[in-house]
Amino acid sequence: MNKFIKLIFTLALVITTTSFSTINIKASEAFTIDSYNVTINAHENGEISVIETISVNYTYPRHGIHVNIPTNYNMKFDMGGNQVNKNYNFPIKDIKVLSDHEVEIASDRKGVQINLGSPNFLAQTLETYQISYTIKASDLNLNNLQVFYFNLINNWDTTISNYSFDITLPKPFNSESIEFYLGSTSNNLEYVHYEVIDNNIKGSIELPISNNTPFVILIPLEHDYFLYDTINTNSNLIFFFSIIILFLSCLIFKKHAKNKVIALPPDFDQLKDINSSQLGYIMNGYIDNNNITSILINWTNNGYVSMMEDQEILTLTKLIELPESSEAYENILFTSLFANSTSINTNQIRENFEFSMNECKKSLNISIKKKQKKVFYLQSKNYLLSTFIITIISSLLFINFNLYSYFYSYKEGVLATVTSLFSLTCLFYCLFILNTKKHSLSTYTKISLYLIIILMYAINLLTLLICGQYGNTNFIYSIVVSISTLLIAIVSQKMIKRTSYGINTFSIIMELRQFILYTDNEAIKELLVEQPSLFNTILPYAYSMDLSDIWIDKFKDLQILESENYLSTLETISTNDLYKNIDIALLKTEKAMASISPLNKK
């Protein structure tokens, strides 16, 4: 390393040291330093153990002193004629007070401040303080150039009468290449006396050091003198952990969570055992508002209520009571609707409907989950939840291990942790929606969800790459952990396994869905000969699957069996238009039923 390069290094160090100014404002008015001794032991992995012994002579009583140690460095280098700025962070760890003094430690991104002394005690004259700490240095990434450099004196706003140092390096070095800088130049170095014995440098300065004068040592070294950690060990563990979790997820999916859907021909008689309100749970694993609202169509078909539409306002009128054989969730909904009157419209529901649809959903869930009608295996949902938690934990550990290896503080990883947690949660949720509601989502919604997934994956990948860079981790590890997380998320969404009953009912519903979507008018005409009430029979199922508009359109040129329970205020309206208007009014009523009454809002 030539002298020009050394000068660049040294100037950078001096500038850096002064950038983190000590808080000892006007310290020279309060005390001077009689003696200052620094003992340094550099280790082969780049860590530097330091012991500082400071004897302070107080001019007047004071509670103590502040020792400031910079950790953040901004350096300039000449690389082939180009000025290059580089930022480094050399964290401080294992701070200890070896003298009998109280201590308070504060830190920020610039460095660490060690407050020595007590608010209840005033030092009168001479006081000796001793502290130890370890600096975690790292490679400068300058084409294999290595140096040992150290700010032997951090800025003090007072005079240091006597200064001595004792430095031990881990291997032999060229003693003739040692450079000292007192202040910003190499002037006055005749006052710096030192001797080198083996790997040890011991010396002193034989003149008082004035205020804010840095003292720097610089030793050019062989390119492999310090064996810095090139890859974060904890990142290696998380890397292999992610691969193992991905492998186990695929194994669990293949062995326990694979569904075999049975292809069944259309058989509408099988629908008698499946209520339209159950479709959401059988198809997707949860109940939606439209599944509950489809009950109103069933009641109308069975003559329990009538529907009257008037400019997208639906009026429900109770005709007879529900039979005793009705399910509990139906009784909850029926009683709540007609508690105060035999007739209720959309606006009244929005303003006065005190019933919570969650209660109805809860009751319906209980009904579906009866042992003889269990749709999903419980263990498959446990696999999904466990995989989700483990996947997120692996990413968060990767982030925090890397940031901790750089900052030696977990608080620096809060933002990255929150960002990763948010992005992964959104990614899992969007995949869950795509998997569970893939049969009812519009193309626009699917594209939007895919775009969100790509965005969330990119955010998480960027977070892992940035944190991996801080931890000096191979960027390939960050990419592999990110890809493994995505693949685990995709595989985990397929872990919901249906029981034999669940497979059979799902197959029937899928066949019905295909029928509603793709059956042509000619096929429907033939079925109407044998089943004149086909339209009304299928309507609640179509509404429950968000396909009611498609089902109604298929009958625009066909004869619908009229029902006296579906009514309109417009006497001249066609049957097809009547059901279209009712469909729109039902959607508004569904939103009203799910909304919170203004009187109940807090």
C-alpha positions as CSV (number, residue, x, y, z in Angstrom):
1,M,0.0,0.0,0.0
2,N,1.6,3.3,-1.1
3,K,1.7,6.4,1.0
4,F,-1.1,8.1,-1.0
5,I,-3.5,5.3,-0.1
6,K,-2.4,5.5,3.5
7,L,-3.0,9.2,3.5
8,I,-6.5,8.7,2.2
9,F,-7.1,6.2,4.9
10,T,-5.8,8.5,7.6
11,L,-7.6,11.6,6.5
12,A,-10.8,9.5,6.4
13,L,-10.3,8.3,10.0
14,V,-9.6,11.8,11.3
15,I,-12.7,13.2,9.6
16,T,-14.7,10.4,10.9
17,T,-13.5,10.8,14.4
18,T,-14.4,14.4,14.6
19,S,-17.8,13.8,13.0
20,F,-18.9,12.1,16.3
21,S,-18.3,14.9,18.7
22,T,-18.0,14.2,22.3
23,I,-20.5,15.7,24.7
24,N,-17.8,16.9,27.0
25,I,-18.6,20.5,26.2
26,K,-16.3,22.9,28.0
27,A,-14.7,19.9,29.8
28,S,-11.5,21.8,30.1
29,E,-13.2,24.2,32.5
30,A,-14.2,21.2,34.7
31,F,-11.3,18.8,34.6
32,T,-8.0,17.8,32.9
33,I,-6.7,14.3,32.3
34,D,-3.5,13.5,34.1
35,S,-2.9,10.1,32.5
36,Y,-4.6,8.2,29.7
37,N,-3.7,4.5,29.0
38,V,-5.2,2.3,26.2
39,T,-4.5,-1.4,26.0
40,I,-5.6,-3.0,22.7
41,N,-5.7,-6.7,21.8
42,A,-6.7,-7.4,18.1
43,H,-8.0,-10.8,17.3
44,E,-7.6,-12.8,14.1
45,N,-11.4,-12.5,13.3
46,G,-11.1,-8.7,13.3
47,E,-12.6,-8.1,16.8
48,I,-10.6,-5.6,18.9
49,S,-10.6,-5.8,22.7
50,V,-9.9,-2.4,24.4
51,I,-9.2,-1.4,28.0
52,E,-9.1,2.4,28.7
53,T,-7.7,3.7,32.0
54,I,-8.4,7.5,32.5
55,S,-7.2,9.5,35.5
56,V,-9.1,12.7,35.8
57,N,-8.2,15.8,37.9
58,Y,-11.3,17.8,38.6
59,T,-11.1,21.6,38.7
60,Y,-14.3,21.7,40.6
61,P,-16.7,19.1,41.9
62,R,-18.6,17.2,39.1
63,H,-20.7,14.0,38.9
64,G,-18.5,12.3,36.3
65,I,-17.4,12.1,32.7
66,H,-18.7,10.9,29.4
67,V,-16.7,8.6,27.2
68,N,-17.8,8.6,23.5
69,I,-16.9,5.8,21.1
70,P,-17.9,6.2,17.5
71,T,-19.3,3.2,15.6
72,N,-20.4,4.8,12.3
73,Y,-17.7,5.8,9.8
74,N,-17.9,7.6,6.5
75,M,-14.7,7.3,4.5
76,K,-13.4,8.5,1.1
77,F,-11.1,6.5,-1.1
78,D,-9.4,7.1,-4.4
79,M,-10.2,4.1,-6.6
80,G,-8.5,4.4,-9.9
81,G,-8.8,8.2,-9.9
82,N,-12.4,8.1,-8.7
83,Q,-13.5,9.4,-5.3
84,V,-15.5,6.6,-3.6
85,N,-17.5,7.1,-0.5
86,K,-18.0,4.1,1.8
87,N,-20.0,3.7,5.0
88,Y,-18.9,1.3,7.7
89,N,-20.4,0.3,11.0
90,F,-18.1,-1.2,13.7
91,P,-20.5,-2.2,16.6
92,I,-19.4,-2.1,20.2
93,K,-20.2,-5.0,22.5
94,D,-19.3,-6.3,26.0
95,I,-19.0,-2.9,27.6
96,K,-17.8,-3.2,31.2
97,V,-16.8,-0.8,34.0
98,L,-13.7,-2.2,35.7
99,S,-13.4,0.6,38.2
100,D,-15.9,1.1,41.1
101,H,-18.2,3.6,39.4
102,E,-21.8,3.7,38.4
103,V,-22.4,3.5,34.6
104,E,-25.2,4.5,32.2
105,I,-24.8,3.5,28.6
106,A,-26.6,5.3,25.7
107,S,-26.3,4.5,22.0
108,D,-27.5,5.7,18.6
109,R,-26.5,5.1,15.0
110,K,-23.4,7.2,15.4
111,G,-21.9,5.5,18.4
112,V,-22.0,4.7,22.1
113,Q,-21.8,7.1,25.1
114,I,-20.6,5.7,28.4
115,N,-21.6,7.9,31.3
116,L,-19.3,7.3,34.3
117,G,-20.3,8.6,37.7
118,S,-23.2,9.0,40.0
119,P,-26.0,11.7,40.2
120,N,-25.7,11.3,44.0
121,F,-21.9,11.7,44.2
122,L,-19.6,14.6,43.3
123,A,-16.0,13.8,42.5
124,Q,-13.8,16.3,44.2
125,T,-10.2,15.9,42.9
126,L,-8.5,12.9,41.4
127,E,-10.6,10.1,40.1
128,T,-9.5,7.1,38.0
129,Y,-11.9,5.4,35.6
130,Q,-11.4,2.1,33.8
131,I,-13.6,0.6,31.1
132,S,-13.4,-2.3,28.6
133,Y,-15.3,-3.0,25.4
134,T,-14.9,-5.0,22.2
135,I,-15.1,-3.5,18.7
136,K,-16.3,-5.7,15.9
137,A,-14.4,-4.6,12.8
138,S,-15.0,-5.8,9.3
139,D,-13.4,-5.9,5.9
140,L,-13.3,-2.6,4.0
141,N,-14.0,-4.3,0.7
142,L,-11.2,-2.5,-1.1
143,N,-9.8,-5.1,-3.5
144,N,-8.3,-7.2,-0.7
145,L,-6.5,-4.3,1.0
146,Q,-6.3,-4.7,4.7
147,V,-5.1,-2.3,7.4
148,F,-5.1,-2.1,11.2
149,Y,-6.3,1.4,12.0
150,F,-7.5,2.7,15.3
151,N,-8.5,6.0,16.9
152,L,-6.2,5.8,19.9
153,I,-7.7,9.0,21.3
154,N,-11.4,9.8,20.9
155,N,-12.0,13.6,21.0
156,W,-11.7,15.1,24.4
157,D,-12.4,18.8,25.0
158,T,-9.6,19.0,27.6
159,T,-5.9,18.5,27.9
160,I,-4.3,15.1,28.3
161,S,-1.0,15.4,30.2
162,N,0.3,11.9,29.7
163,Y,-0.7,9.3,27.2
164,S,0.4,5.7,26.7
165,F,-0.7,2.7,24.6
166,D,-0.1,-1.0,24.5
167,I,-1.2,-2.8,21.2
168,T,-1.0,-6.5,20.5
169,L,-1.8,-7.9,17.0
170,P,-2.6,-11.6,16.3
171,K,0.2,-12.2,13.7
172,P,3.6,-10.9,12.7
173,F,3.6,-7.6,10.6
174,N,6.0,-5.2,9.0
175,S,7.0,-2.9,11.9
176,E,8.6,-0.4,9.4
177,S,5.2,0.3,7.9
178,I,3.6,1.7,11.1
179,E,2.2,5.2,10.7
180,F,1.1,7.5,13.5
181,Y,-1.0,10.7,12.9
182,L,-1.3,13.2,15.7
183,G,-4.0,15.7,14.6
184,S,-4.6,15.8,10.9
185,T,-1.0,15.4,9.8
186,S,2.1,13.5,10.7
187,N,3.8,16.5,12.3
188,N,5.1,16.4,15.9
189,L,5.7,12.7,15.6
190,E,9.1,13.1,17.2
191,Y,7.1,13.2,20.5
192,V,5.7,9.8,19.8
193,H,8.0,7.1,21.2
194,Y,7.3,3.4,20.8
195,E,9.0,0.0,20.5
196,V,7.9,-3.2,18.7
197,I,8.6,-6.6,20.3
198,D,7.2,-9.5,18.3
199,N,3.5,-8.6,17.7
200,N,3.4,-6.0,20.4
201,I,3.6,-2.2,20.0
202,K,4.1,-0.2,23.2
203,G,4.6,3.5,23.4
204,S,3.7,7.0,24.7
205,I,3.4,10.7,23.8
206,E,5.8,13.0,25.6
207,L,3.9,16.2,25.4
208,P,0.5,17.3,26.6
209,I,-2.2,16.7,24.0
210,S,-4.4,19.7,23.4
211,N,-8.2,19.8,23.1
212,N,-9.9,17.7,20.4
213,T,-6.7,16.3,18.9
214,P,-7.1,12.8,17.5
215,F,-4.3,10.3,17.6
216,V,-4.4,7.5,15.0
217,I,-2.3,4.4,14.2
218,L,-2.3,2.8,10.8
219,I,-0.5,-0.4,9.8
220,P,-0.8,-1.8,6.2
221,L,-1.2,-5.6,6.3
222,E,-1.3,-8.6,4.1
223,H,-4.7,-9.2,2.3
224,D,-5.5,-12.2,4.4
225,Y,-4.1,-11.0,7.8
226,F,-7.5,-10.7,9.4
227,L,-10.0,-13.5,8.7
228,Y,-13.2,-11.6,8.8
229,D,-16.5,-13.5,8.8
230,T,-17.5,-13.6,5.1
231,I,-20.9,-15.3,5.7
232,N,-23.1,-14.9,8.8
233,T,-23.2,-18.3,10.5
234,N,-26.7,-17.8,11.7
235,S,-27.8,-17.1,8.2
236,N,-26.4,-20.4,7.1
237,L,-28.6,-22.1,9.7
238,I,-31.7,-20.2,8.6
239,F,-30.8,-21.0,4.9
240,F,-30.8,-24.8,5.6
241,F,-33.8,-24.5,7.9
242,S,-35.8,-23.0,5.1
243,I,-34.8,-25.8,2.7
244,I,-35.8,-28.4,5.3
245,I,-39.2,-26.8,6.0
246,L,-39.9,-26.6,2.3
247,F,-39.0,-30.3,1.9
248,L,-41.2,-31.3,4.9
249,S,-44.1,-29.1,3.6
250,C,-44.0,-31.0,0.3
251,L,-43.8,-34.3,2.1
252,I,-46.8,-33.5,4.3
253,F,-48.7,-32.3,1.3
254,K,-48.0,-35.5,-0.6
255,K,-48.8,-37.8,2.3
256,H,-51.6,-36.1,4.2
257,A,-53.1,-33.2,2.3
258,K,-53.8,-34.3,-1.2
259,N,-57.4,-34.3,-2.3
260,K,-58.8,-36.5,-4.9
261,V,-61.9,-34.9,-6.4
262,I,-64.4,-37.5,-7.8
263,A,-65.9,-36.7,-11.2
264,L,-69.7,-37.1,-10.9
265,P,-72.4,-36.6,-13.5
266,P,-75.1,-34.0,-12.8
267,D,-77.6,-35.5,-10.4
268,F,-79.8,-32.8,-8.9
269,D,-81.4,-35.2,-6.5
270,Q,-78.1,-35.2,-4.5
271,L,-78.6,-31.5,-3.8
272,K,-81.4,-32.4,-1.4
273,D,-78.8,-33.3,1.3
274,I,-76.8,-30.0,0.7
275,N,-78.3,-26.7,1.8
276,S,-77.2,-23.7,-0.3
277,S,-76.0,-22.0,2.9
278,Q,-73.4,-24.7,3.3
279,L,-71.8,-24.2,-0.1
280,G,-69.3,-21.6,1.1
281,Y,-67.9,-23.9,3.8
282,I,-67.7,-26.9,1.5
283,M,-66.1,-25.0,-1.3
284,N,-63.8,-22.6,0.6
285,G,-63.6,-23.7,4.2
286,Y,-65.6,-20.7,5.5
287,I,-69.0,-19.1,5.3
288,D,-69.6,-15.9,3.5
289,N,-72.6,-13.4,3.7
290,N,-74.0,-14.6,0.3
291,N,-74.3,-18.1,1.7
292,I,-76.5,-16.8,4.6
293,T,-78.6,-14.6,2.2
294,S,-79.3,-17.6,0.0
295,I,-81.5,-18.9,2.8
296,L,-84.1,-16.2,2.0
297,I,-84.4,-17.7,-1.5
298,N,-85.0,-21.2,-0.1
299,W,-87.7,-19.8,2.3
300,T,-89.4,-18.1,-0.7
301,N,-89.3,-21.3,-2.8
302,N,-90.8,-23.2,0.2
303,G,-93.5,-20.7,0.8
304,Y,-92.4,-19.4,4.2
305,V,-91.8,-15.9,3.0
306,S,-92.5,-13.7,0.0
307,M,-90.3,-11.2,-1.8
308,M,-91.5,-7.9,-3.2
309,E,-89.0,-5.7,-5.2
310,D,-89.6,-2.0,-5.6
311,Q,-86.8,0.0,-7.3
312,E,-84.0,-2.2,-5.8
313,I,-85.7,-2.2,-2.3
314,L,-86.7,-5.7,-1.2
315,T,-89.6,-6.3,1.2
316,L,-89.7,-9.7,3.0
317,T,-93.1,-10.8,4.3
318,K,-93.6,-13.8,6.6
319,L,-96.3,-16.1,5.3
320,I,-96.0,-19.0,7.8
321,E,-93.7,-20.1,10.6
322,L,-90.7,-22.3,9.9
323,P,-91.2,-26.0,10.5
324,E,-89.9,-27.5,13.7
325,S,-87.3,-29.5,11.7
326,S,-85.5,-26.3,10.6
327,E,-81.9,-25.9,11.6
328,A,-80.9,-23.6,14.5
329,Y,-79.2,-21.1,12.3
330,E,-82.4,-20.7,10.2
331,N,-84.5,-20.1,13.3
332,I,-82.0,-17.4,14.5
333,L,-82.2,-15.6,11.2
334,F,-86.0,-15.9,10.8
335,T,-86.7,-14.8,14.4
336,S,-84.4,-11.8,14.1
337,L,-86.0,-10.6,10.8
338,F,-89.6,-10.9,11.9
339,A,-89.3,-10.2,15.7
340,N,-91.3,-7.0,15.6
341,S,-93.4,-7.4,12.4
342,T,-94.4,-9.8,9.7
343,S,-92.9,-7.6,7.1
344,I,-89.5,-5.9,6.8
345,N,-87.7,-4.1,3.9
346,T,-84.1,-3.4,3.0
347,N,-84.0,0.1,4.6
348,Q,-85.6,-1.2,7.9
349,I,-83.0,-3.9,8.0
350,R,-80.2,-1.4,7.6
351,E,-81.6,0.9,10.3
352,N,-83.0,-1.5,12.9
353,F,-81.6,-5.0,12.2
354,E,-80.1,-5.9,15.6
355,F,-79.2,-9.5,14.6
356,S,-75.5,-10.2,14.1
357,M,-74.9,-12.4,11.0
358,N,-71.9,-13.7,12.9
359,E,-74.3,-15.5,15.3
360,C,-76.0,-17.2,12.3
361,K,-72.6,-18.1,10.8
362,K,-71.4,-19.5,14.1
363,S,-74.6,-21.7,14.4
364,L,-74.2,-22.8,10.8
365,N,-70.6,-23.7,11.4
366,I,-71.6,-25.9,14.3
367,S,-74.3,-27.6,12.2
368,I,-71.8,-28.3,9.4
369,K,-69.1,-29.6,11.7
370,K,-71.2,-32.4,13.2
371,K,-69.1,-35.5,13.4
372,Q,-71.1,-37.3,10.7
373,K,-70.8,-34.3,8.4
374,K,-67.3,-33.2,9.0
375,V,-66.0,-31.7,5.7
376,F,-62.3,-31.1,6.5
377,Y,-59.7,-33.0,8.6
378,L,-58.7,-30.8,11.6
379,Q,-55.0,-31.8,11.2
380,S,-54.8,-30.3,7.7
381,K,-55.7,-26.9,9.1
382,N,-53.1,-27.4,11.8
383,Y,-50.5,-28.1,9.1
384,L,-51.5,-24.9,7.4
385,L,-51.3,-22.8,10.5
386,S,-48.0,-24.4,11.7
387,T,-46.4,-23.9,8.3
388,F,-47.4,-20.3,8.2
389,I,-45.9,-19.5,11.6
390,I,-42.7,-21.4,11.0
391,T,-42.2,-19.8,7.6
392,I,-42.6,-16.3,9.0
393,I,-40.3,-17.1,12.0
394,S,-37.5,-18.3,9.6
395,S,-37.6,-15.0,7.6
396,L,-37.7,-12.9,10.8
397,L,-34.8,-14.8,12.3
398,F,-32.8,-14.4,9.1
399,I,-33.4,-10.6,9.2
400,N,-32.6,-10.1,12.9
401,F,-29.5,-12.3,13.0
402,N,-28.0,-10.4,10.1
403,L,-28.9,-7.0,11.5
404,Y,-27.6,-8.0,15.0
405,S,-24.3,-9.1,13.6
406,Y,-23.9,-5.6,12.1
407,F,-25.4,-3.4,14.8
408,Y,-25.2,-5.6,17.9
409,S,-28.7,-4.4,18.7
410,Y,-32.1,-5.8,17.9
411,K,-33.8,-2.5,17.9
412,E,-32.3,-1.7,14.5
413,G,-34.3,-4.6,13.1
414,V,-37.8,-3.4,14.1
415,L,-38.6,-1.7,10.8
416,A,-37.3,-4.6,8.8
417,T,-39.2,-7.1,11.0
418,V,-42.5,-5.2,10.6
419,T,-42.0,-4.9,6.9
420,S,-41.3,-8.6,6.4
421,L,-44.1,-9.6,8.7
422,F,-46.6,-7.3,6.8
423,S,-45.5,-8.5,3.4
424,L,-45.5,-12.2,4.3
425,T,-48.9,-11.9,6.0
426,C,-50.4,-10.2,2.9
427,L,-48.8,-12.8,0.6
428,F,-50.2,-15.7,2.6
429,Y,-53.6,-14.1,2.8
430,C,-53.8,-13.4,-0.9
431,L,-52.7,-17.0,-1.7
432,F,-55.4,-18.2,0.8
433,I,-58.1,-16.1,-1.0
434,L,-56.9,-17.3,-4.4
435,N,-57.0,-20.9,-3.2
436,T,-60.3,-20.9,-1.3
437,K,-62.3,-18.6,-3.6
438,K,-60.8,-19.4,-6.9
439,H,-64.1,-20.7,-8.2
440,S,-65.9,-17.4,-7.6
441,L,-63.3,-14.7,-8.1
442,S,-63.5,-12.5,-11.2
443,T,-60.6,-12.3,-13.6
444,Y,-59.9,-8.7,-12.5
445,T,-59.8,-9.7,-8.8
446,K,-57.5,-12.6,-9.6
447,I,-55.1,-10.4,-11.5
448,S,-55.1,-7.8,-8.7
449,L,-54.3,-10.5,-6.1
450,Y,-51.5,-11.9,-8.2
451,L,-50.0,-8.4,-8.6
452,I,-50.2,-7.9,-4.8
453,I,-48.5,-11.2,-4.3
454,I,-45.7,-10.2,-6.6
455,L,-45.3,-6.8,-4.9
456,M,-45.3,-8.4,-1.4
457,Y,-42.8,-11.0,-2.5
458,A,-40.6,-8.3,-4.0
459,I,-40.7,-6.3,-0.7
460,N,-39.8,-9.3,1.4
461,L,-37.0,-10.2,-1.0
462,L,-35.6,-6.7,-0.9
463,T,-35.8,-6.7,2.9
464,L,-33.9,-10.0,3.0
465,L,-31.2,-8.8,0.6
466,I,-30.7,-5.5,2.5
467,C,-30.5,-7.3,5.8
468,G,-28.2,-10.0,4.3
469,Q,-25.9,-7.3,3.1
470,Y,-25.7,-5.8,6.6
471,G,-24.8,-9.3,7.9
472,N,-22.2,-9.9,5.2
473,T,-24.3,-12.8,4.0
474,N,-24.0,-14.2,0.5
475,F,-26.9,-12.6,-1.5
476,I,-27.7,-16.1,-2.9
477,Y,-28.7,-17.1,0.6
478,S,-31.2,-14.2,0.8
479,I,-32.7,-15.2,-2.5
480,V,-33.0,-18.9,-1.6
481,V,-34.6,-18.1,1.8
482,S,-37.1,-15.8,0.0
483,I,-37.9,-18.4,-2.8
484,S,-38.3,-21.1,-0.2
485,T,-40.7,-18.9,1.8
486,L,-42.8,-18.4,-1.3
487,L,-42.9,-22.1,-2.3
488,I,-43.7,-23.1,1.3
489,A,-46.6,-20.5,1.2
490,I,-47.9,-22.0,-2.1
491,V,-47.6,-25.6,-0.9
492,S,-49.2,-24.8,2.5
493,Q,-52.4,-23.4,0.8
494,K,-53.0,-26.9,-0.6
495,M,-52.9,-28.6,2.8
496,I,-56.6,-28.3,3.5
497,K,-57.7,-31.9,3.1
498,R,-61.4,-33.0,2.8
499,T,-63.0,-36.0,4.4
500,S,-64.8,-38.6,2.2
501,Y,-68.0,-36.6,2.9
502,G,-66.3,-33.4,2.0
503,I,-64.9,-34.8,-1.3
504,N,-68.3,-36.1,-2.3
505,T,-70.2,-32.9,-1.6
506,F,-67.4,-30.8,-3.1
507,S,-67.6,-32.9,-6.3
508,I,-71.4,-32.4,-6.5
509,I,-71.1,-28.7,-6.0
510,M,-68.3,-28.4,-8.6
511,E,-70.5,-30.3,-11.1
512,L,-73.4,-28.0,-10.4
513,R,-71.1,-25.0,-10.8
514,Q,-70.0,-26.3,-14.2
515,F,-73.6,-26.9,-15.1
516,I,-74.6,-23.3,-14.2
517,L,-71.6,-21.8,-16.1
518,Y,-71.5,-23.8,-19.3
519,T,-74.8,-25.7,-20.0
520,D,-76.5,-24.3,-23.1
521,N,-80.2,-23.4,-23.6
522,E,-81.0,-26.6,-25.5
523,A,-79.9,-28.8,-22.6
524,I,-81.8,-26.7,-20.1
525,K,-85.0,-27.0,-22.3
526,E,-84.8,-30.7,-22.2
527,L,-84.4,-30.7,-18.4
528,L,-87.3,-28.3,-18.0
529,V,-89.6,-31.0,-19.4
530,E,-88.9,-33.3,-16.5
531,Q,-88.1,-30.5,-13.9
532,P,-90.3,-27.5,-14.5
533,S,-89.1,-25.9,-11.3
534,L,-85.4,-26.2,-12.2
535,F,-84.8,-22.5,-12.2
536,N,-86.1,-21.9,-8.7
537,T,-84.4,-25.1,-7.4
538,I,-80.9,-24.0,-8.6
539,L,-81.3,-20.2,-7.9
540,P,-80.3,-20.3,-4.2
541,Y,-77.2,-22.4,-5.0
542,A,-76.3,-20.0,-7.8
543,Y,-76.7,-17.0,-5.5
544,S,-74.6,-18.8,-2.9
545,M,-71.8,-19.2,-5.5
546,D,-72.1,-15.6,-6.8
547,L,-73.5,-17.0,-10.1
548,S,-77.1,-15.9,-9.9
549,D,-76.8,-13.3,-12.6
550,I,-75.4,-16.0,-15.0
551,W,-78.2,-18.4,-14.1
552,I,-80.9,-15.8,-14.6
553,D,-79.5,-14.8,-18.0
554,K,-79.7,-18.4,-19.2
555,F,-83.5,-18.1,-18.9
556,K,-84.0,-14.8,-20.8
557,D,-85.4,-16.8,-23.8
558,L,-86.9,-19.6,-21.7
559,Q,-90.1,-19.9,-19.8
560,I,-89.7,-19.7,-16.0
561,L,-92.3,-21.4,-13.8
562,E,-94.0,-18.4,-12.2
563,S,-94.2,-18.3,-8.4
564,E,-96.7,-16.2,-6.4
565,N,-94.0,-15.6,-3.8
566,Y,-91.7,-13.5,-6.1
567,L,-93.4,-10.2,-6.6
568,S,-92.8,-6.7,-8.1
569,T,-94.6,-3.3,-7.8
570,L,-94.4,-3.2,-11.7
571,E,-97.3,-5.2,-13.0
572,T,-96.0,-5.3,-16.6
573,I,-92.5,-6.5,-15.8
574,S,-91.3,-9.8,-17.4
575,T,-90.4,-12.8,-15.3
576,N,-86.8,-12.6,-16.3
577,D,-86.6,-8.9,-15.4
578,L,-88.3,-9.6,-12.1
579,Y,-85.6,-12.0,-11.0
580,K,-82.9,-9.7,-12.2
581,N,-84.4,-6.9,-10.0
582,I,-84.8,-9.3,-7.1
583,D,-81.2,-10.4,-7.5
584,I,-80.0,-6.8,-7.3
585,A,-82.3,-6.1,-4.3
586,L,-81.0,-9.2,-2.6
587,L,-77.5,-8.0,-2.9
588,K,-78.4,-4.7,-1.3
589,T,-80.3,-6.5,1.5
590,E,-77.3,-8.8,2.1
591,K,-75.1,-5.6,2.6
592,A,-77.8,-4.2,4.9
593,M,-77.9,-7.4,7.0
594,A,-74.1,-7.4,7.4
595,S,-73.9,-3.7,8.3
596,I,-73.9,-2.3,11.8
597,S,-76.9,-0.2,12.8
598,P,-76.0,3.5,13.2
599,L,-77.5,3.3,16.7
600,N,-75.0,0.6,17.6
601,K,-71.9,2.3,16.2
602,K,-69.6,3.7,18.9
